[in-house]
């Protein structure tokens, strides 16, 4: 069976002024294992997507992406799915809309790596699983927000901080890196400290 990504609309106003695509995380549990709409990594992004929609005040189109498969394969990654999603939503709404990518864990990594697309104005990476050497492409002039828990044992906050420095110093992006004391990878105990700035940042960068 061919595995395909899916887009789920969260908010679709008649005349949107901006576009947000929300990207989930999720570790691989086997070769070519499909994403389930009920897996935790997908469910944890639903309230964040809804909060972004509320922050947009009926001015932002918001979509959630379900990746084609779990994890980060060598031949197909969540970046491929994010780029597919951009093509789909721009084909539907037009390429004149500025876009923000918001992702958690591997979805945060995908948001940063797909941010070089010309239509993308900003990206939010929540507890991103990254490598400092990740090839982010041309992100000059774009705005990035990276939020990480200090007690994250899944994704290394030091790696995210190093990538944030590189994005700012070498790649010319506007980067805000925030470390939340006591927060872990799940974002559960400090959910507001992740979701509120993510929603506010997406709305501010697209509607200002």
C-alpha positions in Angstrom: 0.0 0.0 0.0 1.3 3.4 -1.0 1.6 5.7 2.0 0.5 9.3 1.4 0.5 12.5 3.5 -2.8 14.1 4.4 -3.8 17.7 5.1 -6.5 18.4 7.7 -8.0 21.9 7.8 -8.3 23.5 11.2 -9.4 27.0 10.2 -10.3 28.1 6.7 -11.7 31.7 6.6 -13.1 33.1 3.4 -10.3 35.6 2.9 -7.2 34.5 4.8 -4.3 36.9 5.1 -1.8 34.2 6.1 -1.3 30.5 6.2 0.0 28.1 8.9 0.9 24.5 8.4 1.3 22.5 11.7 3.7 19.5 11.6 3.8 16.6 14.1 6.7 14.6 15.3 7.0 10.9 15.9 9.8 8.3 16.0 10.0 5.4 13.6 8.5 2.1 14.9 9.3 0.1 11.8 9.9 0.4 8.1 7.3 2.3 6.2 4.9 2.4 9.1 2.0 4.7 8.4 1.0 7.6 10.6 -2.1 7.1 12.8 -4.4 10.1 13.4 -4.6 8.9 17.0 -0.9 8.6 17.8 0.3 10.9 20.6 2.7 12.9 18.5 -0.2 13.8 16.2 -2.7 14.5 19.0 -0.4 16.8 20.9 -0.5 19.2 18.0 -4.3 19.6 17.8 -4.6 22.1 20.7 -1.6 24.0 19.3 -3.2 24.3 15.9 -6.5 25.4 17.4 -4.7 28.0 19.5 -3.0 29.4 16.4 -6.4 29.6 14.7 -7.7 31.6 17.6 -4.7 33.9 17.6 -5.3 34.5 13.9 -8.8 35.9 14.7 -10.3 34.5 11.5 -7.5 35.9 9.4 -5.3 32.8 9.2 -5.9 29.5 7.3 -4.5 26.7 9.5 -3.9 23.2 8.4 -2.4 20.1 10.2 -0.2 17.8 8.2 -0.2 14.0 8.7 3.1 12.7 7.3 3.2 9.8 4.9 5.1 7.7 7.4 6.6 7.8 10.8 10.1 8.8 11.6 12.9 10.2 9.3 13.8 7.8 6.5 16.9 8.0 4.4 14.9 8.4 1.2 11.7 10.1 2.4 11.6 12.6 5.3 9.0 14.9 6.9 10.6 17.7 4.9 9.3 16.1 1.7 5.8 16.0 3.3 6.1 19.6 4.4 7.0 20.7 0.9 4.1 18.6 -0.5 1.8 20.3 1.9 2.9 23.8 0.8 2.2 22.8 -2.8 -1.2 21.7 -1.9 -2.3 24.7 0.2 -0.8 27.2 -2.2 -2.6 25.5 -5.1 -5.8 25.8 -3.1 -5.3 29.3 -1.7 -2.8 31.0 -4.0 0.9 31.7 -3.5 0.4 35.3 -2.4 -0.2 34.3 1.2 2.7 34.4 3.6 3.2 31.1 5.5 4.5 30.0 8.8 5.5 26.4 9.6 5.0 25.2 13.1 6.4 21.8 14.2 7.3 19.6 17.2 10.3 17.3 17.5 11.0 15.9 14.0 8.2 18.2 12.8 10.2 21.1 14.3 13.3 20.0 12.3 11.1 19.7 9.2 9.8 23.2 9.8 13.3 24.7 9.9 14.5 22.7 6.9 11.5 23.5 4.8 11.6 27.2 5.7 13.8 28.1 2.7 10.7 27.9 0.5 10.2 31.4 -0.9 6.6 31.6 0.4 7.6 30.8 4.0 8.0 33.9 6.1 8.5 32.3 9.5 8.9 29.0 11.3 8.4 27.7 14.9 10.3 24.7 16.1 9.0 23.2 19.4 11.5 20.9 21.1 13.1 20.2 17.7 15.2 17.1 17.2 18.0 18.6 15.1 21.6 18.4 14.2 23.7 21.6 14.2 24.9 20.7 10.7 21.4 20.5 9.2 21.3 22.1 5.8 18.6 24.7 6.3 19.1 26.5 2.9 18.5 30.2 2.2 16.6 31.6 5.2 17.9 35.2 5.0 15.4 37.6 6.4 13.0 35.0 7.7 11.9 34.8 11.4 12.4 31.7 13.5 11.3 30.8 17.0 12.8 27.8 18.7 11.5 26.7 22.1 13.1 23.9 24.0 12.7 22.4 27.4 15.8 22.4 29.6 15.0 18.8 30.8 14.3 17.4 27.3 15.9 13.9 27.2 14.7 13.1 23.7 15.9 16.1 21.7 19.1 17.7 22.8 18.5 21.4 23.6 22.2 22.2 23.2 22.0 21.1 19.5 19.0 23.3 19.0 20.8 26.2 20.6 23.8 25.7 18.3 21.6 25.5 15.2 19.9 28.7 16.3 23.2 30.5 16.6 24.2 29.2 13.2 20.9 30.3 11.6 21.4 33.8 13.0 25.2 34.2 12.5 25.8 32.4 9.2 22.4 32.2 7.5 21.0 35.6 8.3 17.7 34.6 9.9 16.1 36.4 12.8 16.1 33.8 15.5 14.6 33.8 19.0 15.7 30.8 21.1 13.9 30.2 24.3 14.8 27.6 27.0 12.0 26.6 29.4 13.4 25.5 32.8 12.0 22.1 33.9 10.2 21.4 30.7 10.5 18.0 28.9 10.0 16.8 25.4 6.3 16.1 25.8 5.4 19.7 26.6 2.7 18.5 28.9 3.6 20.2 32.2 4.5 23.5 30.5 2.1 23.4 27.5 1.2 27.0 27.8 4.8 28.1 27.6 5.1 26.3 24.3 1.7 26.9 22.7 1.1 30.5 23.6 4.3 32.0 22.2 4.0 29.7 19.1 0.6 31.0 18.4 1.4 34.6 19.0 4.6 34.4 16.9 2.8 32.8 14.0 0.1 35.5 14.1 2.5 38.3 14.5 4.9 37.3 11.7 2.0 36.8 9.2 -0.4 39.6 10.1 1.9 42.5 11.0 
